Amino acid sequence: MNNIKKFRLEKNITLKQLALITNISMGYLSHLENGTRKNPSYAIMKKIAIAFDKDISLIFP
């Protein structure tokens, strides 16, 4: 399990809720979680990090 899914489950939110919080499509987030999409932009990484209240480096090592 990658860190996006790990932190999402720890925060007890659905993929849909994360999409609404970050304003990133559910499909794109799903691809990031499953590893079928790599190297998101800094802006995307920052939105996800803010949603989890974590440093970017913890989510995207």
All heavy atoms as TSV, in Angstrom:
chain	resi	resn	atom	element	x	y	z
A	1	MET	N	N	0.855	-1.182	0.000
A	1	MET	CA	C	0.000	0.000	0.000
A	1	MET	C	C	0.896	1.238	0.000
A	1	MET	O	O	1.829	1.324	0.781
A	1	MET	CB	C	-0.883	-0.042	1.246
A	1	MET	CG	C	-1.718	1.169	1.432
A	1	MET	SD	S	-2.886	1.183	2.835
A	1	MET	CE	C	-2.513	-0.222	3.787
A	2	ASN	N	N	0.611	2.169	-0.876
A	2	ASN	CA	C	1.442	3.367	-0.908
A	2	ASN	C	C	0.992	4.368	0.152
A	2	ASN	O	O	-0.003	4.176	0.839
A	2	ASN	CB	C	1.480	3.979	-2.306
A	2	ASN	CG	C	0.199	4.683	-2.688
A	2	ASN	OD1	O	-0.584	5.104	-1.847
A	2	ASN	ND2	N	-0.021	4.828	-3.961
A	3	ASN	N	N	1.742	5.437	0.267
A	3	ASN	CA	C	1.494	6.388	1.349
A	3	ASN	C	C	0.195	7.181	1.199
A	3	ASN	O	O	-0.396	7.558	2.208
A	3	ASN	CB	C	2.679	7.336	1.485
A	3	ASN	CG	C	3.887	6.629	2.046
A	3	ASN	OD1	O	3.767	5.588	2.679
A	3	ASN	ND2	N	5.052	7.170	1.811
A	4	ILE	N	N	-0.249	7.426	-0.006
A	4	ILE	CA	C	-1.507	8.168	-0.168
A	4	ILE	C	C	-2.648	7.350	0.436
A	4	ILE	O	O	-3.426	7.855	1.247
A	4	ILE	CB	C	-1.797	8.489	-1.648
A	4	ILE	CG1	C	-0.734	9.422	-2.212
A	4	ILE	CG2	C	-3.188	9.125	-1.794
A	4	ILE	CD1	C	-0.848	9.662	-3.707
A	5	LYS	N	N	-2.713	6.102	0.073
A	5	LYS	CA	C	-3.780	5.251	0.605
A	5	LYS	C	C	-3.615	5.065	2.110
A	5	LYS	O	O	-4.597	5.095	2.854
A	5	LYS	CB	C	-3.785	3.898	-0.104
A	5	LYS	CG	C	-4.980	3.058	0.276
A	5	LYS	CD	C	-5.124	1.880	-0.646
A	5	LYS	CE	C	-6.453	1.187	-0.399
A	5	LYS	NZ	N	-6.700	0.143	-1.384
A	6	LYS	N	N	-2.394	4.886	2.552
A	6	LYS	CA	C	-2.121	4.709	3.982
A	6	LYS	C	C	-2.646	5.903	4.786
A	6	LYS	O	O	-3.394	5.727	5.756
A	6	LYS	CB	C	-0.619	4.546	4.203
A	6	LYS	CG	C	-0.197	4.480	5.642
A	6	LYS	CD	C	1.324	4.439	5.734
A	6	LYS	CE	C	1.769	4.960	7.067
A	6	LYS	NZ	N	3.175	5.248	7.125
A	7	PHE	N	N	-2.271	7.107	4.382
A	7	PHE	CA	C	-2.700	8.299	5.112
A	7	PHE	C	C	-4.200	8.550	4.953
A	7	PHE	O	O	-4.849	9.034	5.873
A	7	PHE	CB	C	-1.901	9.526	4.693
A	7	PHE	CG	C	-0.469	9.494	5.150
A	7	PHE	CD1	C	0.572	9.674	4.261
A	7	PHE	CD2	C	-0.156	9.272	6.481
A	7	PHE	CE1	C	1.890	9.641	4.682
A	7	PHE	CE2	C	1.161	9.236	6.916
A	7	PHE	CZ	C	2.180	9.419	6.017
A	8	ARG	N	N	-4.744	8.204	3.796
A	8	ARG	CA	C	-6.178	8.376	3.588
A	8	ARG	C	C	-6.966	7.462	4.527
A	8	ARG	O	O	-7.938	7.896	5.158
A	8	ARG	CB	C	-6.540	8.077	2.123
A	8	ARG	CG	C	-8.004	8.286	1.830
A	8	ARG	CD	C	-8.305	8.136	0.353
A	8	ARG	NE	N	-8.041	6.823	-0.187
A	8	ARG	CZ	C	-8.836	5.753	0.010
A	8	ARG	NH1	N	-9.928	5.849	0.726
A	8	ARG	NH2	N	-8.533	4.589	-0.540
A	9	LEU	N	N	-6.518	6.228	4.655
A	9	LEU	CA	C	-7.204	5.299	5.549
A	9	LEU	C	C	-7.017	5.687	7.016
A	9	LEU	O	O	-7.937	5.547	7.813
A	9	LEU	CB	C	-6.715	3.869	5.297
A	9	LEU	CG	C	-7.080	3.290	3.919
A	9	LEU	CD1	C	-6.448	1.916	3.745
A	9	LEU	CD2	C	-8.576	3.244	3.712
A	10	GLU	N	N	-5.815	6.192	7.357
A	10	GLU	CA	C	-5.578	6.661	8.727
A	10	GLU	C	C	-6.521	7.814	9.078
A	10	GLU	O	O	-6.982	7.927	10.203
A	10	GLU	CB	C	-4.127	7.127	8.896
A	10	GLU	CG	C	-3.141	6.009	9.067
A	10	GLU	CD	C	-1.714	6.518	9.192
A	10	GLU	OE1	O	-1.489	7.743	9.296
A	10	GLU	OE2	O	-0.799	5.673	9.179
A	11	LYS	N	N	-6.762	8.672	8.095
A	11	LYS	CA	C	-7.629	9.830	8.311
A	11	LYS	C	C	-9.101	9.448	8.188
A	11	LYS	O	O	-9.986	10.248	8.470
A	11	LYS	CB	C	-7.261	10.930	7.297
A	11	LYS	CG	C	-7.677	12.303	7.687
A	11	LYS	CD	C	-6.994	13.327	6.800
A	11	LYS	CE	C	-7.545	14.697	7.078
A	11	LYS	NZ	N	-6.683	15.502	7.876
A	12	ASN	N	N	-9.329	8.203	7.770
A	12	ASN	CA	C	-10.677	7.652	7.641
A	12	ASN	C	C	-11.550	8.455	6.676
A	12	ASN	O	O	-12.683	8.820	6.987
A	12	ASN	CB	C	-11.346	7.544	9.018
A	12	ASN	CG	C	-12.534	6.604	9.003
A	12	ASN	OD1	O	-12.556	5.660	8.223
A	12	ASN	ND2	N	-13.519	6.880	9.833
A	13	ILE	N	N	-10.985	8.735	5.493
A	13	ILE	CA	C	-11.749	9.424	4.457
A	13	ILE	C	C	-11.752	8.580	3.180
A	13	ILE	O	O	-10.839	7.802	2.930
A	13	ILE	CB	C	-11.226	10.850	4.158
A	13	ILE	CG1	C	-9.780	10.831	3.668
A	13	ILE	CG2	C	-11.380	11.750	5.358
A	13	ILE	CD1	C	-9.260	12.177	3.218
A	14	THR	N	N	-12.793	8.754	2.402
A	14	THR	CA	C	-12.900	8.025	1.142
A	14	THR	C	C	-12.099	8.741	0.058
A	14	THR	O	O	-11.698	9.899	0.211
A	14	THR	CB	C	-14.370	7.934	0.690
A	14	THR	OG1	O	-14.833	9.263	0.390
A	14	THR	CG2	C	-15.238	7.286	1.754
A	15	LEU	N	N	-11.920	8.033	-1.031
A	15	LEU	CA	C	-11.244	8.632	-2.178
A	15	LEU	C	C	-12.048	9.823	-2.693
A	15	LEU	O	O	-11.483	10.854	-3.060
A	15	LEU	CB	C	-11.073	7.577	-3.273
A	15	LEU	CG	C	-10.089	7.871	-4.385
A	15	LEU	CD1	C	-8.691	8.132	-3.842
A	15	LEU	CD2	C	-10.039	6.728	-5.369
A	16	LYS	N	N	-13.370	9.696	-2.670
A	16	LYS	CA	C	-14.241	10.788	-3.120
A	16	LYS	C	C	-14.066	12.012	-2.223
A	16	LYS	O	O	-13.991	13.144	-2.714
A	16	LYS	CB	C	-15.691	10.335	-3.124
A	16	LYS	CG	C	-16.642	11.348	-3.678
A	16	LYS	CD	C	-18.058	10.810	-3.757
A	16	LYS	CE	C	-18.980	11.821	-4.415
A	16	LYS	NZ	N	-20.329	11.270	-4.591
A	17	GLN	N	N	-13.995	11.797	-0.914
A	17	GLN	CA	C	-13.799	12.909	0.011
A	17	GLN	C	C	-12.446	13.576	-0.222
A	17	GLN	O	O	-12.347	14.802	-0.202
A	17	GLN	CB	C	-13.907	12.423	1.458
A	17	GLN	CG	C	-15.307	12.046	1.863
A	17	GLN	CD	C	-15.356	11.329	3.192
A	17	GLN	OE1	O	-14.518	10.489	3.504
A	17	GLN	NE2	N	-16.355	11.668	4.004
A	18	LEU	N	N	-11.411	12.776	-0.449
A	18	LEU	CA	C	-10.085	13.346	-0.720
A	18	LEU	C	C	-10.119	14.162	-2.011
A	18	LEU	O	O	-9.523	15.242	-2.083
A	18	LEU	CB	C	-9.030	12.240	-0.803
A	18	LEU	CG	C	-7.605	12.703	-1.048
A	18	LEU	CD1	C	-7.117	13.647	0.061
A	18	LEU	CD2	C	-6.661	11.512	-1.180
A	19	ALA	N	N	-10.836	13.669	-2.999
A	19	ALA	CA	C	-10.964	14.405	-4.258
A	19	ALA	C	C	-11.629	15.761	-4.037
A	19	ALA	O	O	-11.204	16.772	-4.599
A	19	ALA	CB	C	-11.756	13.576	-5.268
A	20	LEU	N	N	-12.659	15.784	-3.214
A	20	LEU	CA	C	-13.343	17.047	-2.923
A	20	LEU	C	C	-12.452	18.005	-2.134
A	20	LEU	O	O	-12.432	19.206	-2.401
A	20	LEU	CB	C	-14.635	16.777	-2.149
A	20	LEU	CG	C	-15.752	16.084	-2.930
A	20	LEU	CD1	C	-16.886	15.678	-1.996
A	20	LEU	CD2	C	-16.256	16.974	-4.047
A	21	ILE	N	N	-11.706	17.467	-1.177
A	21	ILE	CA	C	-10.819	18.299	-0.351
A	21	ILE	C	C	-9.700	18.915	-1.181
A	21	ILE	O	O	-9.367	20.081	-1.024
A	21	ILE	CB	C	-10.223	17.462	0.802
A	21	ILE	CG1	C	-11.308	17.057	1.798
A	21	ILE	CG2	C	-9.097	18.216	1.513
A	21	ILE	CD1	C	-10.881	15.964	2.762
A	22	THR	N	N	-9.131	18.116	-2.073
A	22	THR	CA	C	-7.952	18.558	-2.830
A	22	THR	C	C	-8.286	19.195	-4.170
A	22	THR	O	O	-7.430	19.811	-4.791
A	22	THR	CB	C	-7.017	17.371	-3.096
A	22	THR	OG1	O	-7.731	16.366	-3.834
A	22	THR	CG2	C	-6.464	16.802	-1.807
A	23	ASN	N	N	-9.524	19.003	-4.620
A	23	ASN	CA	C	-9.914	19.446	-5.955
A	23	ASN	C	C	-9.083	18.746	-7.037
A	23	ASN	O	O	-8.688	19.348	-8.036
A	23	ASN	CB	C	-9.825	20.968	-6.089
A	23	ASN	CG	C	-10.652	21.485	-7.251
A	23	ASN	OD1	O	-11.664	20.885	-7.617
A	23	ASN	ND2	N	-10.227	22.582	-7.841
A	24	ILE	N	N	-8.813	17.462	-6.784
A	24	ILE	CA	C	-8.123	16.598	-7.739
A	24	ILE	C	C	-9.108	15.486	-8.087
A	24	ILE	O	O	-9.796	14.979	-7.206
A	24	ILE	CB	C	-6.840	15.987	-7.123
A	24	ILE	CG1	C	-5.869	17.092	-6.684
A	24	ILE	CG2	C	-6.158	15.042	-8.103
A	24	ILE	CD1	C	-4.716	16.601	-5.828
A	25	SER	N	N	-9.172	15.107	-9.342
A	25	SER	CA	C	-10.168	14.106	-9.736
A	25	SER	C	C	-9.951	12.781	-9.016
A	25	SER	O	O	-8.817	12.389	-8.707
A	25	SER	CB	C	-10.152	13.884	-11.250
A	25	SER	OG	O	-9.072	13.060	-11.621
A	26	MET	N	N	-11.051	12.112	-8.758
A	26	MET	CA	C	-11.016	10.825	-8.101
A	26	MET	C	C	-10.215	9.819	-8.940
A	26	MET	O	O	-9.455	9.016	-8.411
A	26	MET	CB	C	-12.449	10.317	-7.909
A	26	MET	CG	C	-12.669	9.618	-6.623
A	26	MET	SD	S	-14.409	9.357	-6.248
A	26	MET	CE	C	-14.896	8.185	-7.464
A	27	GLY	N	N	-10.372	9.891	-10.243
A	27	GLY	CA	C	-9.648	8.988	-11.141
A	27	GLY	C	C	-8.143	9.165	-11.035
A	27	GLY	O	O	-7.399	8.189	-10.976
A	28	TYR	N	N	-7.706	10.422	-11.021
A	28	TYR	CA	C	-6.268	10.703	-10.925
A	28	TYR	C	C	-5.722	10.235	-9.579
A	28	TYR	O	O	-4.662	9.617	-9.516
A	28	TYR	CB	C	-5.999	12.195	-11.131
A	28	TYR	CG	C	-4.531	12.531	-11.215
A	28	TYR	CD1	C	-3.818	12.262	-12.377
A	28	TYR	CD2	C	-3.855	13.094	-10.148
A	28	TYR	CE1	C	-2.465	12.556	-12.470
A	28	TYR	CE2	C	-2.506	13.387	-10.225
A	28	TYR	CZ	C	-1.812	13.120	-11.389
A	28	TYR	OH	O	-0.470	13.398	-11.475
A	29	LEU	N	N	-6.466	10.502	-8.507
A	29	LEU	CA	C	-6.042	10.052	-7.184
A	29	LEU	C	C	-5.964	8.530	-7.126
A	29	LEU	O	O	-5.038	7.970	-6.534
A	29	LEU	CB	C	-6.986	10.580	-6.103
A	29	LEU	CG	C	-6.902	12.070	-5.814
A	29	LEU	CD1	C	-8.064	12.499	-4.919
A	29	LEU	CD2	C	-5.574	12.425	-5.166
A	30	SER	N	N	-6.919	7.876	-7.743
A	30	SER	CA	C	-6.918	6.420	-7.784
A	30	SER	C	C	-5.676	5.894	-8.497
A	30	SER	O	O	-5.040	4.941	-8.038
A	30	SER	CB	C	-8.183	5.909	-8.479
A	30	SER	OG	O	-8.172	4.514	-8.566
A	31	HIS	N	N	-5.329	6.521	-9.605
A	31	HIS	CA	C	-4.116	6.125	-10.331
A	31	HIS	C	C	-2.866	6.325	-9.467
A	31	HIS	O	O	-1.958	5.494	-9.489
A	31	HIS	CB	C	-3.967	6.906	-11.633
A	31	HIS	CG	C	-4.864	6.434	-12.730
A	31	HIS	ND1	N	-4.745	5.200	-13.319
A	31	HIS	CD2	C	-5.912	7.031	-13.336
A	31	HIS	CE1	C	-5.665	5.055	-14.254
A	31	HIS	NE2	N	-6.400	6.166	-14.276
A	32	LEU	N	N	-2.817	7.419	-8.733
A	32	LEU	CA	C	-1.670	7.656	-7.852
A	32	LEU	C	C	-1.600	6.594	-6.759
A	32	LEU	O	O	-0.525	6.077	-6.454
A	32	LEU	CB	C	-1.750	9.047	-7.220
A	32	LEU	CG	C	-1.495	10.237	-8.137
A	32	LEU	CD1	C	-1.740	11.538	-7.379
A	32	LEU	CD2	C	-0.092	10.208	-8.700
A	33	GLU	N	N	-2.752	6.276	-6.171
A	33	GLU	CA	C	-2.792	5.260	-5.124
A	33	GLU	C	C	-2.357	3.896	-5.639
A	33	GLU	O	O	-1.663	3.162	-4.947
A	33	GLU	CB	C	-4.207	5.124	-4.539
A	33	GLU	CG	C	-4.519	6.101	-3.472
A	33	GLU	CD	C	-5.786	5.730	-2.683
A	33	GLU	OE1	O	-6.410	4.684	-2.954
A	33	GLU	OE2	O	-6.125	6.510	-1.791
A	34	ASN	N	N	-2.790	3.548	-6.829
A	34	ASN	CA	C	-2.489	2.228	-7.387
A	34	ASN	C	C	-1.125	2.144	-8.054
A	34	ASN	O	O	-0.709	1.068	-8.466
A	34	ASN	CB	C	-3.576	1.826	-8.397
A	34	ASN	CG	C	-4.915	1.642	-7.730
A	34	ASN	OD1	O	-4.993	1.140	-6.617
A	34	ASN	ND2	N	-5.970	2.063	-8.397
A	35	GLY	N	N	-0.465	3.280	-8.177
A	35	GLY	CA	C	0.861	3.288	-8.780
A	35	GLY	C	C	0.862	3.232	-10.295
A	35	GLY	O	O	1.914	3.048	-10.900
A	36	THR	N	N	-0.313	3.382	-10.914
A	36	THR	CA	C	-0.362	3.372	-12.374
A	36	THR	C	C	-0.036	4.742	-12.954
A	36	THR	O	O	0.149	4.870	-14.153
A	36	THR	CB	C	-1.737	2.909	-12.891
A	36	THR	OG1	O	-2.754	3.743	-12.343
A	36	THR	CG2	C	-2.006	1.461	-12.505
A	37	ARG	N	N	0.033	5.723	-12.082
A	37	ARG	CA	C	0.433	7.079	-12.488
A	37	ARG	C	C	1.539	7.514	-11.554
A	37	ARG	O	O	1.427	7.392	-10.341
A	37	ARG	CB	C	-0.779	8.009	-12.377
A	37	ARG	CG	C	-0.558	9.404	-12.850
A	37	ARG	CD	C	-0.621	9.449	-14.371
A	37	ARG	NE	N	-0.233	10.763	-14.825
A	37	ARG	CZ	C	-0.971	11.517	-15.610
A	37	ARG	NH1	N	-2.120	11.098	-16.041
A	37	ARG	NH2	N	-0.545	12.697	-15.974
A	38	LYS	N	N	2.617	7.987	-12.106
A	38	LYS	CA	C	3.762	8.381	-11.293
A	38	LYS	C	C	4.148	9.825	-11.584
A	38	LYS	O	O	3.708	10.405	-12.553
A	38	LYS	CB	C	4.940	7.460	-11.574
A	38	LYS	CG	C	4.616	5.995	-11.290
A	38	LYS	CD	C	5.850	5.178	-11.145
A	38	LYS	CE	C	5.586	3.715	-10.979
A	38	LYS	NZ	N	4.748	3.310	-9.915
A	39	ASN	N	N	4.959	10.374	-10.705
A	39	ASN	CA	C	5.504	11.714	-10.870
A	39	ASN	C	C	4.449	12.818	-10.989
A	39	ASN	O	O	4.411	13.544	-11.982
A	39	ASN	CB	C	6.455	11.774	-12.068
A	39	ASN	CG	C	7.600	10.813	-11.917
A	39	ASN	OD1	O	8.128	10.634	-10.821
A	39	ASN	ND2	N	7.986	10.163	-13.001
A	40	PRO	N	N	3.599	12.966	-9.973
A	40	PRO	CA	C	2.638	14.075	-10.008
A	40	PRO	C	C	3.373	15.409	-9.889
A	40	PRO	O	O	4.506	15.462	-9.393
A	40	PRO	CB	C	1.765	13.824	-8.782
A	40	PRO	CG	C	2.617	13.036	-7.866
A	40	PRO	CD	C	3.498	12.194	-8.744
A	41	SER	N	N	2.738	16.465	-10.328
A	41	SER	CA	C	3.356	17.788	-10.248
A	41	SER	C	C	3.495	18.212	-8.787
A	41	SER	O	O	2.827	17.671	-7.896
A	41	SER	CB	C	2.510	18.815	-10.997
A	41	SER	OG	O	1.300	19.049	-10.291
A	42	TYR	N	N	4.314	19.203	-8.564
A	42	TYR	CA	C	4.507	19.723	-7.207
A	42	TYR	C	C	3.179	20.249	-6.653
A	42	TYR	O	O	2.868	20.046	-5.482
A	42	TYR	CB	C	5.567	20.828	-7.204
A	42	TYR	CG	C	5.767	21.431	-5.835
A	42	TYR	CD1	C	6.497	20.752	-4.863
A	42	TYR	CD2	C	5.198	22.659	-5.502
A	42	TYR	CE1	C	6.665	21.291	-3.594
A	42	TYR	CE2	C	5.357	23.199	-4.238
A	42	TYR	CZ	C	6.100	22.509	-3.291
A	42	TYR	OH	O	6.257	23.037	-2.028
A	43	ALA	N	N	2.390	20.899	-7.491
A	43	ALA	CA	C	1.103	21.454	-7.048
A	43	ALA	C	C	0.176	20.342	-6.549
A	43	ALA	O	O	-0.495	20.498	-5.527
A	43	ALA	CB	C	0.444	22.228	-8.181
A	44	ILE	N	N	0.141	19.228	-7.254
A	44	ILE	CA	C	-0.687	18.085	-6.850
A	44	ILE	C	C	-0.164	17.513	-5.535
A	44	ILE	O	O	-0.939	17.243	-4.608
A	44	ILE	CB	C	-0.689	16.995	-7.945
A	44	ILE	CG1	C	-1.344	17.500	-9.218
A	44	ILE	CG2	C	-1.328	15.706	-7.439
A	44	ILE	CD1	C	-2.832	17.661	-9.166
A	45	MET	N	N	1.150	17.324	-5.444
A	45	MET	CA	C	1.734	16.785	-4.211
A	45	MET	C	C	1.434	17.688	-3.021
A	45	MET	O	O	1.109	17.216	-1.929
A	45	MET	CB	C	3.249	16.598	-4.366
A	45	MET	CG	C	3.617	15.485	-5.310
A	45	MET	SD	S	5.375	15.064	-5.294
A	45	MET	CE	C	6.102	16.513	-6.026
A	46	LYS	N	N	1.506	18.994	-3.243
A	46	LYS	CA	C	1.261	19.947	-2.165
A	46	LYS	C	C	-0.192	19.882	-1.687
A	46	LYS	O	O	-0.457	19.894	-0.484
A	46	LYS	CB	C	1.615	21.361	-2.625
A	46	LYS	CG	C	1.549	22.384	-1.526
A	46	LYS	CD	C	2.087	23.711	-1.980
A	46	LYS	CE	C	2.012	24.713	-0.836
A	46	LYS	NZ	N	2.575	25.995	-1.205
A	47	LYS	N	N	-1.149	19.789	-2.614
A	47	LYS	CA	C	-2.562	19.699	-2.247
A	47	LYS	C	C	-2.824	18.454	-1.393
A	47	LYS	O	O	-3.556	18.509	-0.410
A	47	LYS	CB	C	-3.442	19.638	-3.500
A	47	LYS	CG	C	-3.583	20.940	-4.230
A	47	LYS	CD	C	-4.472	20.747	-5.445
A	47	LYS	CE	C	-4.636	22.019	-6.218
A	47	LYS	NZ	N	-5.573	21.848	-7.345
A	48	ILE	N	N	-2.217	17.349	-1.785
A	48	ILE	CA	C	-2.407	16.098	-1.044
A	48	ILE	C	C	-1.756	16.199	0.331
A	48	ILE	O	O	-2.340	15.792	1.339
A	48	ILE	CB	C	-1.868	14.902	-1.850
A	48	ILE	CG1	C	-2.712	14.714	-3.119
A	48	ILE	CG2	C	-1.863	13.623	-1.005
A	48	ILE	CD1	C	-2.135	13.745	-4.131
A	49	ALA	N	N	-0.568	16.767	0.390
A	49	ALA	CA	C	0.130	16.927	1.670
A	49	ALA	C	C	-0.668	17.817	2.624
A	49	ALA	O	O	-0.780	17.510	3.820
A	49	ALA	CB	C	1.522	17.502	1.432
A	50	ILE	N	N	-1.230	18.886	2.111
A	50	ILE	CA	C	-2.039	19.787	2.944
A	50	ILE	C	C	-3.275	19.050	3.456
A	50	ILE	O	O	-3.641	19.189	4.623
A	50	ILE	CB	C	-2.418	21.063	2.155
A	50	ILE	CG1	C	-1.177	21.937	1.952
A	50	ILE	CG2	C	-3.527	21.831	2.869
A	50	ILE	CD1	C	-1.374	23.086	0.975
A	51	ALA	N	N	-3.897	18.254	2.609
A	51	ALA	CA	C	-5.098	17.509	3.019
A	51	ALA	C	C	-4.798	16.559	4.171
A	51	ALA	O	O	-5.635	16.349	5.050
A	51	ALA	CB	C	-5.658	16.736	1.829
A	52	PHE	N	N	-3.590	15.993	4.180
A	52	PHE	CA	C	-3.210	15.055	5.231
A	52	PHE	C	C	-2.458	15.720	6.374
A	52	PHE	O	O	-2.120	15.068	7.357
A	52	PHE	CB	C	-2.343	13.937	4.657
A	52	PHE	CG	C	-3.061	13.027	3.699
A	52	PHE	CD1	C	-2.434	12.596	2.545
A	52	PHE	CD2	C	-4.354	12.602	3.941
A	52	PHE	CE1	C	-3.079	11.745	1.666
A	52	PHE	CE2	C	-5.007	11.757	3.061
A	52	PHE	CZ	C	-4.371	11.322	1.910
A	53	ASP	N	N	-2.171	17.007	6.219
A	53	ASP	CA	C	-1.378	17.737	7.209
A	53	ASP	C	C	-0.043	17.038	7.437
A	53	ASP	O	O	0.392	16.810	8.568
A	53	ASP	CB	C	-2.146	17.900	8.523
A	53	ASP	CG	C	-1.526	18.945	9.429
A	53	ASP	OD1	O	-0.889	19.881	8.900
A	53	ASP	OD2	O	-1.642	18.813	10.655
A	54	LYS	N	N	0.600	16.668	6.335
A	54	LYS	CA	C	1.884	15.970	6.367
A	54	LYS	C	C	2.861	16.684	5.434
A	54	LYS	O	O	2.463	17.394	4.525
A	54	LYS	CB	C	1.745	14.521	5.868
A	54	LYS	CG	C	0.740	13.682	6.616
A	54	LYS	CD	C	1.315	13.154	7.888
A	54	LYS	CE	C	0.322	12.220	8.567
A	54	LYS	NZ	N	0.671	11.924	9.910
A	55	ASP	N	N	4.122	16.442	5.666
A	55	ASP	CA	C	5.150	16.957	4.770
A	55	ASP	C	C	5.109	16.160	3.463
A	55	ASP	O	O	4.873	14.949	3.487
A	55	ASP	CB	C	6.529	16.820	5.417
A	55	ASP	CG	C	7.590	17.570	4.662
A	55	ASP	OD1	O	7.648	18.799	4.769
A	55	ASP	OD2	O	8.351	16.891	3.943
A	56	ILE	N	N	5.350	16.821	2.356
A	56	ILE	CA	C	5.338	16.160	1.047
A	56	ILE	C	C	6.257	14.949	1.040
A	56	ILE	O	O	5.919	13.911	0.495
A	56	ILE	CB	C	5.723	17.152	-0.084
A	56	ILE	CG1	C	4.603	18.178	-0.284
A	56	ILE	CG2	C	6.003	16.417	-1.389
A	56	ILE	CD1	C	4.945	19.276	-1.278
A	57	SER	N	N	7.414	15.069	1.675
A	57	SER	CA	C	8.400	13.976	1.633
A	57	SER	C	C	7.902	12.713	2.335
A	57	SER	O	O	8.392	11.623	2.060
A	57	SER	CB	C	9.720	14.430	2.246
A	57	SER	OG	O	9.550	14.753	3.614
A	58	LEU	N	N	6.948	12.829	3.236
A	58	LEU	CA	C	6.383	11.657	3.896
A	58	LEU	C	C	5.410	10.914	2.980
A	58	LEU	O	O	5.257	9.692	3.077
A	58	LEU	CB	C	5.644	12.038	5.176
A	58	LEU	CG	C	6.505	12.570	6.320
A	58	LEU	CD1	C	5.625	13.044	7.467
A	58	LEU	CD2	C	7.462	11.483	6.793
A	59	ILE	N	N	4.771	11.636	2.085
A	59	ILE	CA	C	3.794	11.038	1.196
A	59	ILE	C	C	4.448	10.557	-0.093
A	59	ILE	O	O	4.123	9.508	-0.613
A	59	ILE	CB	C	2.667	12.043	0.875
A	59	ILE	CG1	C	2.011	12.490	2.190
A	59	ILE	CG2	C	1.631	11.428	-0.066
A	59	ILE	CD1	C	1.103	13.675	2.056
A	60	PHE	N	N	5.383	11.343	-0.575
A	60	PHE	CA	C	6.082	11.025	-1.825
A	60	PHE	C	C	7.586	10.925	-1.548
A	60	PHE	O	O	8.317	11.882	-1.811
A	60	PHE	CB	C	5.811	12.100	-2.880
A	60	PHE	CG	C	4.365	12.287	-3.197
A	60	PHE	CD1	C	3.605	13.261	-2.558
A	60	PHE	CD2	C	3.746	11.479	-4.143
A	60	PHE	CE1	C	2.269	13.434	-2.854
A	60	PHE	CE2	C	2.390	11.655	-4.432
A	60	PHE	CZ	C	1.656	12.626	-3.793
A	61	PRO	N	N	8.027	9.792	-0.996
A	61	PRO	CA	C	9.458	9.679	-0.618
A	61	PRO	C	C	10.375	9.626	-1.820
A	61	PRO	O	O	10.000	9.324	-2.898
A	61	PRO	CB	C	9.512	8.375	0.162
A	61	PRO	CG	C	8.278	7.632	-0.148
A	61	PRO	CD	C	7.283	8.616	-0.684
